[in-house]
């Protein structure tokens, strides 16, 4: 695969790359670069996680070594009870590999790393202190404002969080950090502050945040906004039937967003089409091999929202089957990790 093909894979479905010039230079000078994404083990993973699973798959196809940081200590810094960290780490360690299985990607160069395995080391903590002498409270608060839970009287933990995320780039020895657009302020914080303690800037890659079922960001903390990875087939159908999807409306439409950023990517990679089943009375079945045509028809009100929701429910249930199977026999773990 030449540089242009690799660059295309990395760029697709992304919102921003800081900087693309640095990324191109990396591809020219390093045969097998490395990238990581970190996820704090807080709420239960939901279907929007497929966006970054697909992007990590793109990195794998482009010849990267891919690291997934399951950030247990970051989870604690963001209000996860310490007593639940190990259970949640185990839960994430089961369901996320199952997500890769559901999209049928080769994970030979994929590695899961537990944050506390290196973040409790003396050198790491020393660097947290070094970084704390450079970063201001204002910048640390700003960096974490879209990621860490906010309050009028925030705990110190929320200001430590971005310092550690910046240092993770160095201690994981990666060339790129990847995250959702909500991570942008932390990623820019890392680029600004790591050089102040002698470490290099990394390339930062971001993908968009898709709307949830109620037109807001899909969030693990808002049950009505998301589809859980373990939701039953019937629950998926019920949640989608109530999803925000006004006829002809594109903006804030979580149904269309998920199709664009997940379903159509998978279809394209497998040379398949997206099927919307309809009775002959309403025009019969229709297929799409690209998102733009689907959006155009939906905007023109040629596709009814309920037909679109039904088609998406079918696709999501196909994706979730390996995840549901991965947790069979481990139901007690789920209850222990998420007792409420």
C-alpha positions in Angstrom: 0.0 0.0 0.0 1.5 3.3 -1.0 1.5 6.5 1.1 -1.5 8.0 -0.7 -3.6 4.9 0.0 -2.5 4.9 3.6 -3.2 8.6 4.0 -6.7 8.1 2.5 -7.5 5.4 5.0 -6.4 7.5 7.9 -8.2 10.6 6.7 -11.6 9.1 5.9 -14.3 9.8 8.4 -12.0 12.2 10.3 -12.9 15.7 11.3 -9.4 17.1 11.9 -5.8 16.1 11.7 -3.2 18.2 13.5 -1.2 18.4 11.4 -1.7 16.7 8.1 1.8 17.8 7.0 3.3 16.0 10.1 1.2 12.9 9.3 2.5 12.7 5.7 6.1 13.1 6.9 5.5 10.3 9.4 4.2 8.0 6.7 7.2 8.8 4.6 9.8 8.2 7.3 8.4 5.3 9.4 7.3 2.0 8.0 5.2 0.9 11.0 4.1 4.0 13.0 2.1 3.6 16.2 -1.2 5.2 17.3 -3.2 5.0 20.5 -6.7 5.9 21.7 -7.5 6.0 25.4 -10.9 5.4 26.9 -11.6 6.0 30.6 -13.5 3.0 32.0 -16.5 5.0 33.1 -20.0 4.3 31.6 -21.0 1.2 29.6 -19.7 1.3 26.0 -22.4 1.9 23.4 -22.7 1.6 19.7 -21.1 5.0 19.0 -17.8 3.3 20.0 -17.9 1.6 16.6 -16.8 4.9 15.1 -13.4 4.7 16.8 -13.2 0.9 16.4 -13.6 1.5 12.6 -11.0 4.2 12.7 -8.5 1.9 14.5 -9.3 -0.7 11.9 -8.2 1.9 9.3 -5.0 2.5 11.1 -4.4 -1.3 11.2 -5.0 -1.6 7.4 -2.6 1.3 6.9 0.2 -0.6 8.6 0.1 1.0 12.0 0.7 -0.7 15.4 -2.5 0.2 17.3 -2.7 0.5 21.1 -6.0 0.8 23.1 -5.4 2.3 26.5 -8.1 1.2 28.9 -7.5 4.0 31.3 -8.6 2.7 34.7 -7.0 5.5 36.7 -8.5 8.1 34.4 -11.9 6.4 35.2 -11.2 7.1 38.9 -10.3 10.7 38.2 -13.7 11.0 36.4 -15.7 9.8 39.4 -15.7 6.0 38.8 -15.6 4.4 42.3 -12.2 2.8 42.9 -13.9 -0.4 44.0 -15.4 -0.8 40.4 -12.3 -0.2 38.4 -11.1 -3.8 38.0 -14.5 -5.1 37.1 -15.0 -2.4 34.5 -11.6 -3.0 33.1 -12.5 -6.7 32.6 -15.8 -5.7 31.0 -14.2 -3.4 28.5 -11.5 -6.1 27.8 -14.2 -8.5 26.7 -16.7 -6.3 24.7 -14.2 -4.2 22.7 -12.3 -7.1 21.1 -15.8 -8.5 20.3 -16.5 -5.2 18.4 -13.4 -5.8 16.3 -14.6 -9.3 15.6 -18.0 -8.0 14.4 -16.3 -5.9 11.7 -14.0 -8.7 10.8 -10.6 -6.9 11.0 -7.2 -8.5 11.5 -6.0 -7.5 15.0 -2.5 -9.0 14.8 -1.0 -5.5 15.5 -3.6 -4.5 18.0 -2.8 -4.3 21.7 -4.8 -3.5 24.8 -2.9 -1.8 27.6 -4.2 -1.2 31.2 -3.4 2.3 32.3 -2.3 1.5 35.9 0.4 -0.9 34.6 2.6 2.0 33.8 0.9 5.1 35.3 1.9 4.1 38.8 5.6 4.0 38.0 7.9 6.5 39.7 9.1 8.1 36.5 5.6 8.7 35.3 4.5 10.3 38.5 7.7 12.4 38.5 6.7 13.7 35.0 3.1 14.4 36.3 4.8 16.7 38.8 7.1 18.3 36.2 4.1 18.9 34.0 2.1 20.4 36.9 4.9 23.1 37.3 4.3 24.2 33.7 0.6 23.9 33.2 -1.8 26.5 34.6 -5.1 25.7 36.4 -6.8 27.6 33.6 -5.3 25.5 30.9 -5.8 22.2 32.7 -9.5 23.0 33.4 -10.1 24.2 29.8 -8.4 21.0 28.5 -10.7 18.7 30.4 -13.9 20.7 30.1 -15.5 18.5 27.5 -14.3 15.2 28.8 -14.2 15.3 32.6 -17.5 15.8 34.5 -17.8 19.4 35.5 -19.2 21.1 38.7 -19.1 24.5 40.5 -16.6 23.0 43.0 -14.5 20.6 40.9 -12.2 18.1 42.5 -8.5 18.3 41.8 -8.7 15.0 40.0 -10.2 16.7 36.9 -7.2 18.9 36.5 -4.7 16.0 36.8 -6.6 14.1 34.1 -5.4 16.1 31.1 -1.8 16.0 32.4 -1.8 12.3 32.5 -3.5 12.0 29.1 -0.7 14.1 27.6 2.0 12.0 29.2 0.4 8.8 28.0 1.6 9.7 24.5 5.2 9.6 25.7 4.9 6.6 27.9 3.1 4.5 25.3 5.8 5.5 22.8 3.3 6.4 20.0 3.5 8.7 17.0 -0.2 9.6 17.0 -3.0 10.0 19.5 -6.5 9.5 18.2 -9.7 10.6 19.8 -13.2 12.0 19.3 -13.6 15.7 18.6 -14.6 16.1 22.3 -11.0 15.3 23.1 -9.6 18.2 21.0 -8.7 20.5 23.9 -6.8 17.8 25.7 -5.0 16.8 22.5 -4.0 20.5 21.9 -2.9 20.7 25.5 -0.6 17.8 24.9 1.0 19.4 21.9 1.5 22.6 23.8 2.9 21.2 27.0 4.9 18.1 26.3 7.7 20.0 24.6 8.0 22.1 27.8 9.3 19.1 29.6 11.4 17.8 26.7 9.1 15.5 24.9 8.0 15.7 21.2 4.6 16.8 19.9 2.5 14.0 18.4 0.1 14.0 15.5 -3.5 14.3 16.7 -6.3 12.7 14.8 -10.0 13.4 15.6 -13.3 11.9 14.4 -16.7 13.6 14.7 -19.1 13.1 17.6 -22.4 11.8 16.3 -25.8 12.8 17.7 -27.6 10.4 20.0 -31.1 9.0 19.6 -32.6 12.2 21.0 -30.6 14.6 18.9 -27.8 15.2 21.4 -24.3 13.7 21.7 -24.6 9.9 22.3 -23.6 9.5 25.9 -23.2 6.6 28.2 -24.7 8.7 31.0 -27.9 9.3 29.2 -29.8 6.0 28.7 -32.3 7.5 26.3 -29.6 8.8 24.0 -27.8 5.6 23.3 -27.9 1.9 22.3 -26.0 -0.2 24.7 -23.7 -2.9 23.3 -25.7 -5.5 25.2 -29.2 -4.3 24.3 -31.4 -7.1 23.0 -32.6 -7.1 19.4 -36.1 -6.0 20.5 -34.6 -3.2 22.7 -32.6 -1.9 19.7 -35.7 -1.8 17.6 -37.7 0.0 20.3 -35.1 2.6 21.0 -34.7 3.3 17.3 -38.4 3.6 16.8 -38.4 6.5 19.2 -35.2 8.1 17.8 -35.1 11.7 16.6 -35.4 11.4 12.8 -37.9 13.9 11.4 -38.8 13.4 7.8 -36.5 15.3 5.5 -34.3 16.6 8.4 -30.5 16.0 8.3 -29.2 18.2 11.1 -29.0 16.5 14.5 -30.3 13.2 13.0 -28.5 10.5 14.9 -30.0 7.8 12.7 -28.5 9.2 9.6 -25.2 10.0 11.4 -24.7 6.4 12.5 -25.5 5.2 9.0 -22.9 7.6 7.5 -20.1 7.1 10.0 -20.5 3.4 10.7 -22.8 1.4 8.5 -21.7 2.9 5.1 -18.1 2.5 6.0 -18.6 -1.2 6.7 -20.6 -1.7 3.6 -18.0 0.0 1.4 -15.2 -2.1 2.9 -17.1 -5.3 2.2 -18.4 -4.3 -1.2 -22.0 -4.5 0.0 -25.0 -2.2 -0.3 -27.3 -0.7 2.4 -30.7 -2.2 2.0 -34.0 -0.5 3.0 -36.9 -2.9 2.9 -40.3 -1.5 1.9 -43.5 -3.0 0.7 -44.3 -2.6 -3.0 -47.1 -0.1 -2.0 -44.4 2.3 -0.8 -41.9 1.8 -3.7 -40.4 -1.6 -2.9 -36.9 -2.3 -1.6 -34.2 0.2 -2.3 -30.4 -0.1 -1.9 -27.6 2.4 -1.6 -23.8 2.0 -2.1 -23.0 5.5 -0.9 -24.2 7.8 1.8 -24.7 10.9 -0.3 -27.4 9.4 -2.4 -29.2 8.2 0.7 -29.1 11.6 2.3 -30.3 13.2 -0.9 -33.3 10.9 -1.0 -34.1 11.3 2.7 -34.0 15.1 2.4 -36.3 14.9 -0.6 -38.7 12.8 1.6 -38.4 9.8 -0.7 -37.4 7.6 2.3 -39.7 7.4 5.3 -38.1 7.7 8.7 -39.6 4.4 10.0 -38.2 2.5 7.0 -34.8 4.0 7.7 -35.0 3.1 11.4 -36.0 -0.4 10.7 -33.1 -0.9 8.2 -30.6 0.5 10.8 -32.0 -1.7 13.6 -31.2 -4.7 11.4 -27.6 -3.5 10.8 -27.0 -2.7 14.4 -28.3 -6.1 15.6 -25.9 -7.8 13.1 -23.0 -5.8 14.6 -24.0 -6.5 18.2 -24.4 -10.3 17.8 -20.7 -11.1 18.5 -20.7 -8.6 21.4 -23.7 -10.2 23.0 -22.2 -13.7 22.6 -18.9 -12.6 24.2 -20.6 -11.8 27.4 -22.6 -15.0 27.7 -21.8 -16.8 31.0 -20.3 -13.5 32.3 -23.5 -11.8 33.3 -22.4 -11.5 36.9 -19.4 -9.4 35.8 -21.7 -7.0 34.1 -23.8 -6.6 37.3 -20.7 -6.2 39.4 -19.1 -3.6 37.0 -22.4 -1.6 36.7 -24.4 -2.3 39.9 -26.8 0.6 39.3 
